[in-house]
Amino acid sequence: MIFVNDFWSLKGIPAWLEHAAADQDFLGFSDIIFPCFLFIVGMAIPYAIRNRLDKGDNHFKILQHIAIRSVALLVMGFFSMNISELNITDSGLSSKWFQIFMIAGFFLIWNLYPKAEDWKKYLYIGLQILGVLVLVLLAWFSKEELSPKWWGILGLIGWTYLISAPIYLFARKSAVALLGIWFIFTMLNIADHAGWMKTFIPGGGAFQGFAFAGIAASLLLDRATSPEKRNKLPLQYIGIGILLLIGGLALRNFFIISKIQATPTWVFLCNAISFGFLALVYFVVDLKGKANWFALIKPAGTSTLTCYQIPYVYYSLASYAFTLPIFLKTGAVGLVKSFVYALIIIGITALLGKLKIKLKI
């Protein structure tokens, strides 16, 4: 996600790497990143809820936790998506400084502070209150511009989690029910685009379709309790991926492939890609024990939210510090630049982690 989000700074790169236009029947590489992320969110939900239950949390406490996490994501998405619409003249605040103060507010509120019972406890509470005040002031300065035109990536993840996690909590004991819910969200998405009914769910059921596909992948993983079953798991994932691919190609006769429109065709094809890539990752990491191959990018997985937010500050500060020559932002050289940039962001994330600075919701 960090890599493709830097493509805006490049010129002369292949069109298939970028996002397709809203009315274009095309699947760009950038169009599959967000769906794969939601697929991962879905895979994580069963383990997160199981962890809460193992700690002794009841349903009410888990629902409370889900609500708090969702609100945090919605707030972050709400502020983040307004940056491009910010009226600098009216607000008196440049978009660059809006971004810097915004991220500072996020970290003050949602940093993973150490547990403390002495005066430090009140210091951390004070820092969180300061973070809230920062966001309130930003909203006040930009009051004419802040409105939910759309929720941004984090906001959409928040809505997906808010809807999907409680459903899983109450239906978790029945695999048939969970698969049925996946089917229902798939049909809601098809019905929405076919004009049969309006769902009023962000994404028309598409985003929940990704999440429940991930939940289904975790159900299969849980059932792979023997070496023989684990060895067959990649083939099962590939088989599901092939079925989804066939379904997506069939749906293309009725709906275009469009991330912006969140069409059923896009959902099926991206879920197919997610299952296929999961098969590859499971084979390499779990069956072949090559987790160390990914050590370089591990902070992106262990501090994902931190990693996602850092570019807002990086771009703002870098714009004052330097301007790269055009040849470093063009074609293949530009793609290498964006890849190196992604590694730099991951490195900064790792450094912040060592300094005990990490977003946790």
N, C-alpha and C positions, 0 to 999 in steps of 0.2 A: 504493500500500500504506500509506503514511504517512497519507493522507487517510482511508481507510476504517478504519484501526486506531484513529482518534480517535472513531469513532461511539459507542463505549461511553459517552462523556461527554455524549452528547446525548439529548434527549427529543423526542418528537413529530415524528420524521422518517419519510418514507414507508417502508413495510415492504420494498419492492422494492430499496431501497438496502442493506439489511442482509443478514447471513448467514441462510440458511434453517435451520430446525431439522433435526435428523438424520433424522427420519422424514417430513419435509415434501417433497412432490413439487413443488419450486419452485427456480428459479435466481435468487438475488439478485445485485445488482451486486457485492457484496463477495465472492461465491462465485467470480467469474471472475478475481480479481486474482492469486491464487497460481498457478493454472494458466498464466496468461499469463507469469508470472515463470519457471516451469519451461520453458515454450516458449522463452523468451529464453535460458535456460541451455543448452538443446539447440542453439539457433542458434550460441551462442558456442563450443561444444565443438570443432567442426572447425577454427575459426580459432585457438583456443588451442593445440591439439595441433600444427597446422601451424606455428605460430610456434616451438614447442619443437623440432620436427624441423629447421626452418630454422637454428636456433641450434646444431645438431649433437647434440642430446640423443638417446640411444638409447632403446629401448623400456623398459628397466629404469628409467632415470632419470625417464622420463615417468610410469611407473606409481608410482614413489616419490613424485613430485610430486602425483599424483592422490590417493594415500593420505594424504599430509600435509594437503592441502587439505580432504579429506573429514573427517578426524579433527578438524580445527579447527572445521568447521561442526557436527559432532556434539557437540563439547564445548560450543560456544556454545548450541546448541539444548538440550542436556541441562540446563545451568544456567538458561537463560531460562525453560524450561517449568515449572520447580519453584517459581517465585516465588509463584504463586497458591496453591500448596499449603503454603507455608512456615508452620510453627507458631511464631509469634513468642514465645510464652511458653516453649516448650521450647528454642528455639535461642538466645534472648537477643538476637536481632537482628531489627530490623523489616524488613519486605519492602522498604521504601524505601531503607534503607541497604544491604541486600543487593544491590539493583539498582545502586546507585552504585558499591560496591566491585567488583561483578561486571564492570561495564563498564570500570572502571579497570584491572582485571586483563586484560581482553581487549585493551585498547589497549597496555598494557605489553608483552604478549607479541607481538601481531601488528601493531603499528604499522610503517609503512613507514619504517624508519630509514635515514638517508643512508649510503652506502657510506663506510667509514672504515678506515684501517689503523693509525692511531695510538691513543692512549689512549681516544679516543671509541669505538672498536670494543668495548673491554672495558666501557665505560660502558653501551652498548646491550645487551650480553649480560647485564650486571648487572640492567638494568631488566626484561629478559625473565624472568630468574630470579625477580625480585621479583613479577612478574605471576603466575608459576606458584604461588609461595607464597601469594599472595592467594587464588587459586582453591582451593588445597588447604585453606586455613584456612576459607573459606566452606563447603566441603564438610564439614569437620570440625564446624563450628558447627551445620550443618544435616543432620548424618548420618542422623537419623531420618526426614528428609523427602525427601532426594535419592534418587529411584529413577526409572527410565525408564518412567513411566506413558504418556507419548508423547514424541516427540523434538522437538516444536515445529517451527515453520516452517523455521528454519535447519537443524535436524537432518534433516528430511525432504528438504531440498535436498541435504544432505550424502550421504544414502543414495542419492538419485537420481543424483547425480554419480558416486559411487563405483561404481555398477553400470553406468551409461551410458557414461562416458568410456572405460574400458578396452575395452568392446565396440566402440566406434567406432574406437579405436586399431588394433585388429586386423582390423576389417572395412571400414576406410575406403576401400579401393581398389575396392570393389564396391558400386555404388549399389543393385543388386538385393538384395544381402545386407542392406544397411542398411534398405531398405524391408521386407524380409522380417522383420527383427528387430522393426520397428515393428508389423507384423502379429502377430507372436508375442506381444508384450507386450499388445496389444489383446485377443487371444484369451485370454490368461492372466487378464486382468481380467474378461472375460465369464465364463470358466469358474469363477473364484473366486466371483462373485456368483450364478451359476446353481447353485452347489453341486456342480459336477462334480469339482472338486479344490480343495485349499487351497494357495495359492502360497507363503505365508510371506514374501513380499516386502512391505515397507512400502507400503501403498496397493494391494496386490494387482495390481501391474503398471500401475496408472493413472498414477503419476508418471513412470515410464519412458516411458509412452505419450505424455505431453506432451513429454518431452525429445526423443524420436525424431521427433515431428512437427516440432519445431524444427530438428532435424538435416536432415530432408527439405526444409524451407524453405531451408536453407543450400545444399543440393545444387542446387536450382533456381537459386539466386542465383549460384552458381559457374558454372553453364552459360549464364548470360546474358552472353555475351562480346561481343556486338555491340549497337549502338544499337537495332536492330530487335527483338532478343530482350529487351532491357531494357524496352522500351516495352510488350511483351506480358506481362511478368512480373506486374504487378498483376492482370491478367485471369486468369492461371494460378492465382494465390493465391486469387482470388475463386472460381474454379471448384472448387478443392479444398475451400474453405470451404463451398460449397453442397452438395457431395457429403457432407461430414461432417455438415452440418446435417440432410440427409435421413436419414442413418444414425442420428443421434441421435434424431430424431423417431420413427423406426421402432423403435429400442430402447426407447423410452418405453412401448411396449406390454408390455415384460417387466421393466423396471427403472425405479424412480423417478429423478428428478434429485436427487442428493444429494451435496454436497461432503463432508460428514462421513463418509458411507459410501463415498465414492470410487467411485460407480457408473459403469458404462460409458456410460450416457446423459449423465451430467455430463461425462465425458471427451470424448465426441464433440462435444457442443455447445460446450464451451470451446475445443477445438481449432479448431472452425469459426470462432468469434469471433476467435481468435488469428490465423488466416490472413486473415480479413477485415480486421482492424485493421492487420496487416502490409502488406497491399495499399495501404491508405490512407497509412500512414507512408512506404512506399517511393515512392509517387507524389508525395507532398508534398516529401519530403527529397531523394531521389535524382534523380527526374525533373524536378522543378520547382526544386530547389536552395534550398529554404526551411528549411534546418537552423537558421538564426538565429531562427526562430520559437520554438525550444525552448531558447534560450540561458539563459533564466531558471531552468530546471530541470535544466540540464546537470550540476551537481554530483551530482544524484541518480543519474545514469548513470555518471559517472566515479568516484564514491566511494560506490557503492551500499551496501556493507556498513557503512560509517561512518554513512551516512544512516539506515539501519535501526536502528542501536543507540542513537543519540542520544536518541530518545524515552524510553527507560528512565530516563535521568538527568534529562531535562527534566521528566517527570511527577513524579519524586521531589522535585526541588528546588522546582518550582512549587507543590506541595502545602503547602510550608512558607511560601512567599512571598505567595501570593494565592489568592483564590477568586472565580471569575467569577460575576457575577449570573446568575440563572436564565434571563433573556430572551436572553442570549448563548449559551445552550446548548439552545435550543428551536427546532424547526422550521427554516425557511429561514435565519433568522439564525444558528442553530447550525451549519448546513452551511457558511455563509460563514466562520464562526469556524474550523471544521475545515480549510477550504481555506487560510485565512491561516496557521493553525498549521503546515500542511504546508510552506508557503513559508518560514516561520520556521526550520523544521528544515533545509530545504535551504540557507538562508542561513548557519546555524550550520555546516553541513557545508562550505560554501565557505570560511568563515573559518578553520576548523580546517585545511583543505587549505593555505591560505596560511601557516599556522603549522607546516607539515610534520607534521601529525597526521592520519594516514589509515590505516585498517585495510587490510591487504593479506595475503592468504593464498595 
